[in-house]
Amino acid sequence: MKTKILKYSILLLGLCSCNSNGQTKKLSTQPKPGKAIAVFAEGCFWCSEHIFEAVAGVQDAVSGYSGGNTKNPSYEQVGSETTGHAESVLVYYDPNVVSYSQLVDAFFASQDPTTPNQQGPDRGSSYRSIAFYRNDVEKKIIKDKILELENKKVFSKPIVTEVLPLSDFYQAEDYHQDYIKKHANGENPYVTNVSIPRYELFKKTYKGKLKH
């Protein structure tokens, strides 16, 4: 659904995935001193980016692709479900303000982790739920959170979120970045009917501190 809407929006805006703002690039997954990063996949990265940027302590969130083997994949390639990549977000955050554990809380509060290869109206492996970890400490935090949610029966079905080591992250084409902020005027039906309601639900569900 989202791909069809995006293609129409790109046509209207005169954008093309092959022009100067339509390139993907590999980003470093090594944080700078005093800073930290986290990568999550939970369906549409427009929604995920908007959600994580609302969390206090998050400095930026970048839409991109991770979890597969294809180098420098394009949006169209990822959407073909042949690259192994999922739409993901690279989150830059201040660990003195928000912890990795709190970001994992935000991750599970902003999606339905029980639907394999699907998030809302979007279907396919590129929309699967993945929590990427950089070390054993992060892996344990994710696993413990899944166990906690299942023991409390927060979801009516089993959690199918994949827990994978972080490898490469490719920043998506420029027109994907801050997509909701740029299209919050109602011109895009996906943003209006899917992204914004999902964000509003997250604000009611997440127990951590938000910027606003």
Secondary structure, 3 states (H helix, E strand, C coil): CHHHHHHHHHHHHCCCCCCCCCCCEEECCCCCCCCEEEEEEECCHHHHHHHHCCECCEEEEEEEEECCCCCCCCHHHHHCCCCCCEEEEEEEECCCCCCHHHHHHHHHHCCCCCCCCEECCEECHHHCEEEEECCHHHHHHHHHHHHHHHHCCCCCCCCCCEEEECCCEEECCHHHCCHHHHCCCCCCHHHHHHHHHHHHHHHHHCCCCECC
